[in-house]
């Protein structure tokens, strides 16, 4: 069965901050006080635990630190989390047991572990489930503070989104490699040789023609340019190659002559996943539940309305006569509605379309519904989705940058007293 270490859980699953902090406001009477932080203290046992976490962290930074530097970093981590937790209380920010349990459930699911196996791994690493829950709570609190105090004030421009998308597109393109065959034809003013070569390509192999007809430097090699990334290709070829399919042949004119390119193969290609959403144009009849009627009464009534529609009553007229939905529009004013934005009951019942246009009746928290679907489409939102991803990534990056300054101000305005001289 798959096992994971405490380190992997803490440093790979908890991604809300760059460091894991341990906050333990309850301390034993005999535990030595290292620092006073507003209304709390940092104890020697807390400091020792935090130093162990830093030493066990899966990064190279710890290798460049001496013991004194590790001790100072551990103390800073503890001071930061205690300040943040106290600040969260002033903002009314809390993290529930349910949120922490949900986070742990995801850890178990993603790592194919049982709770007992997780606890055993934690114990073997010198920790416990209680300590893990504290780390999760601290990081969730930090995330909520950033979302409330910093993120709302971060702006991202259209230019920044465009630049991010272009940069990441270039990064994806740079990973792809292309195997090209090349024929160069020089001094062919009337394109006689070009026409002859293109005709022969229908019956002869590209490599044999390159050896006989190409004026390029790789003619003896059958015009084989080998494997190249976009960056290593001449700019004249680069844009064309990105759009080529395997075995496709393109012609490119230049001051040096006419180039005939064939894409023989490509590898490490980044798959571009398209994203589509299901959208509907529909109208509905809604019967709302009140103290004066029961579910059974409403169900009977809306079934009778459905029968009237099936027997010829215009749905628009049925809406006017029976529906209690206050938001109704005419057929020409209907908008495309994303099914994901509707209640789950809608999504389930809409699955019977296009076999049926008249959907229902079915019950939701709003009441009883009878739906008439007028049209349906699958809309490509890949570009919109990518722009939203870019925006969120930029906001996160800017938030992290601003958080450092924000945290420095918070620390500066807090009452902190370090007891041990060698830690000041």
N, C-alpha and C positions, 0 to 999 in steps of 0.2 A: 504493500500500500504506500502511496506517495507521502513523503514526510517533508516538512519544511521547518526551518529554524525560526526562532524568535526574531532574529535580525531581519530575515526576509519579510516577515509579517509587518514589522514596524516600519522598515525603511522602504519597502516596495508598495505596501498596501495603504499606509498612511501618507498621503501625498500633499497634504494641505500646507505644510511648512517645510523649511529646509532642515530643521532639526527637531528631534523629539525631546520633549521636556518632561521632567518628573516633578509633580507638585504634590507635596504631602504636608498639609497644614497641621495634621495631628502629629505630635512628636512626643517621645517618651521624656519623662522628667529628667532622667540622667543623660539624655542625648545632648551633646555639646552644641551650643548655638554658634553658627558661623557668621550669620548676617541677619539684620532686621530689615524687613521689606514692608513699609507701611504698617499694616495690622498683622502681618505674618512674620515668620522667621524661617531661615534656612538652617537645617541641622546638619551635623557631620555625617549622619547615616544617609541622608538624602544626597549629599555631595558625593559620597563614595559610590552610591548607585549610579549617579549621573556620569561619573568618570568611567565606570565600567561600560556604560552604553556608548560613550564616545570611543573607547578603545575597541569595542566590538563592531563599530559602524563599518559597513562595507564600502569604504572609500580610502583614497590614498592620503588624505589630509592628515590623518592621525599619525602617519609615519614620519611627518616632518615636525611634529610637536614633541617637546620634552614634557616631563611629568608636571612641572609647574604650569606650563601653558595649558595642558589638559585640565588641570585643576581650576584655572581661571575661566576657561571656556565652560566648564561644568557649572561653575557658580553663576556665570552670566546667563546660562540657559535657565537655571532655577529662578533667578531674580526676574527674568523676563516673563516667565509663565505665571509667577505669583502676581506680578504687576498686572498682567493681562487678565487674569482671572478676577482680580479685584475690580478692574475697570469694567469688565463684562457685567458684574453685579450692578454697577451704577447705571449701565445702559439697559438693564433688565434682560440681558441675554442669558439664556439657560440652555443646557443640553440634557435631554431626558434620558432615562434608562432605556426607553424603547429605541431611541436613535443609536445608542451605543450597541444594544443587542442586535439591531439590524445590521450595523457595520460588521460585527463579529460573524453574523450569519453569512455575509458576503465573503468574508475571509475563508470560512469553512467551505463554502460552495466553490469558490474559485480555486481552492487548493486541494479539493477532494479530501477533506479531513472531517473527522468527527470531533465533537467538543472534547471528549476524553483524550484524543490524540493531540489536540491543540494544547490542552493543559499539560500533558506529559512533555511536549516539546518545550513549553515555557519553563517547566520545572528543571528540565535538563540544561536549560540555558541560564539558570540561576534567577528566574523571574517567576511570575504567577499570572493567573488570569486577572486578578485584581489590579496588578500593575499595568497590564495591557489595557484594561478599561480606563485607567487614569490617563494613559497616553492618548487613547482615542478621544476621551472627553476634552483634554487640553487642546488637541489639534482641531476638533470640531468647534470649540469655542473660538480659537484663533481664526478659523475660516469665517465664522459668523461676524466677528469684529471687522475683518477686512471687507466683507460684503456690505456692512452697514456704515462703516466710517470712511472707507476709501473708494471702493468700486463705483458708488453713485456719482463721484466727482471726476471720474476718469473719462475723457473724451477720446474717441478714435475717429479720424477723418477718412473720407473716401479714398484719398491719396494713400494713406497708410495701409488700408485694406488692399488696394490695388498692388502696392509695392510688396506686401507680404505674400499675396497670391503669386506674383511674378517670381519672387525669390524662391518660393517652395516649388513652383513649377520647374524652375531651372534646376533645383536640387534633384527633383524626380528625373528630369531629362538626363542629368549628368550620370545617373546610375545605369542608364540604358546603354547597350553596346550594339553596334551595327556592323555586319559583315558585307562589304560592298565589292562589286566588280565594276571596272572602269574601262571605258574606251574613249580615247581622245582623238578627234579628227581635226587636223590643221589644214590651212590653206585650201578650203573647200568652198569657194565663193558661190558656186551655183548649186551647192548641196548634192552634187552627183554622188560623191563617195558616201555621204550620210544615207542617201536613199538606198544605195547598194547594200550597205551594212545592215540597215533596218530590214530589208527584204531577206537577207541571209539569216537574220536572227530568228526568222520563223521556222527555219529548218536546221540550222547549225547551233552548236552550243556557244554561249557567250564567251567562254574562256578561249575556245579555239579561234574565234573571230578576233578577240583581243590580241592574240599572239600574231595573227596575220595582218590585221588592219590598223591597230591602235598606234598612235604617235606618242602615247604617254610613257612615263618612266617605268611602269609596271607591266608593259606589254609582254615581256618574256615570261612573266609569272601568270599569264592569263588574265591580266588586269586586276588581280586579286589585291585589294588594299588592306586585307586583314580585318581584325576587329578594332573598331574605333568608337569612342564616345563622341557626343556632339561637340564637345570642346576641342577634341583633337582633329576634327574635320575642318576643311576650308569653309569659311562663312558662306561661300557660294553654294556649297552642298548642304550645309547644316539644316536650314529651314525646310528644304525639300525632303530630306531623309526622314525627318521626324514624322512626316505625313505619309510615307510610303508603306505599302504592304509588302510582305515577303514575295519575291519573284516579280515584283513590279519593276518596270523599266521607265526611266524618265530621261528627257533631253534637256540639257542646260547650256545655253549659249554664253560665251565669255569672250574677252579680248584675245584670249589664248587659242580659241577654237571652239568646237562643239564637243561637249561631254555627254557620253551616254552612260548612265548609271543603272546598275541592277542591284536591288537589295536581296542578297542571297539568304540572309538569316538575321535574327536579332535575339538578344538575350538580356536578362535582368530588367525586362520591361516592367514599368510600374503600371499595374492595372487601374484604370480609371473607373471607379464604381459609380454608376448612375443612380440617382435617387428620384423616385417617382412618388407622388401622393395621389390618392383617389379622391376625386371631387364630384359632388352631385349638385344638380339643380332640382329642388323639390319644394313642395308645399305640404302643409300638414293641417289636420284637424286635431285639436287638443281639447280634452274634457278634464277639467281640474276637479280634484276631490275636495269636498267641503264637509262641514258637520252635518249637512242635510242629506247627503247621499253616501252610499256605500260603494266599495269596489265592484261588487256584483252588479249594482244598478248601472254604474258607468260602463262596465264591460258589455252589459246587455244593450245599452243605448248605442255605443259606438259600433257594435256588430250590426245593429239595424241600419245605421248610417252607411256602413260598408255595403250592405245589401242594396241600399238605394242607389249608391254609386255604380255598383255592378249592373244594376237594372236600367242605367241610363242617366241618372242625376249627374249633372256637370259638377266636377270636383270644386270648381271655383264657387258655384252656387251653394254647395254643401258647406264650404268654409264660412260663407257669409251667414248661413242659417244656423249652423251648429257650433262652430269652433269658438273656444274661449281663449285662444291664443291672441294676445294683444298686438303681437308683431307679425303682421301679414303684408305681403307685397304682391303686386300683380305679376302675371307671367312674364311680361317684358322687363320687369325690374328684378327678377331673380338673380342672385349672385352664386358663383361657384362656392360650395361649402366643403372644406376639408373634413373628411370623415373622422380624422384623428382628433378634431376639436369638439366632437359631439360625445354625448354620453355613451358608455359601452353598449347599452341596449340598442342604440341606433345601429352601431357597427354590426352587431350580431344579426339584426333583422334585415339590414341592407344587403346581406350576402345573397338573398333570394333574387336580387336584380342581376341581370336583365330578364330573367325568366318571368318575373312579375313586376309590374309597374306600381300596383297598389299594394302597399306593405302594411302589415298589421292586421288587427289592432295589437298593440303591445303596451306594457305598463312601464313607466319610469317613476322617479321620485317627483316628477312634475305632474303626472296624471296618466291618462290613457291617450295613445296616439294612433292616428291613421295617416299614413304618408302616401303621397303620390309623387313618384320620381319622374321628372321630365327629361333629364339628360345626365350623362356621366362622362368623365374623362380621366385619363391618367396623365398628370402634368409633370414634366421634367423640372425638378427644382434643384438639380445638381449644383448649378451656379449659385443659386440663392443659399443653399446649404453650405457651400464652400465659403461664401462671403461671411456667413454667420459664424462658422468655425474660425475664420481669420479674425473676425472682430473679437470673439471671446478670448482667443490666444493673445491678442494685443492688449486687451484689458487686463488679463492676468499678469502679463509681463510688466505693464505699467504699474499695476497694483503692488507688485513685489518691490519695484524700485521705490515707490512712494512710501511703502510700509517701513522701509529702513529709516527714512527721515522721520516719519510719524512716530516710530518706536523710540527713536533717540530723544525726541521732545518729551514723550511720556515719561521716560526714565529720568530725564533732567528735572522734571517737575514732581518727581516722587521722592518720598523720604526713605533713603536707603543708607544703612550703616553697616559696614563690614567690620566684624570684630577682629579677625586675625590679620595682623599687620602684613604678613607675607602674601596675602591675597588682594591687597589694595592696589 
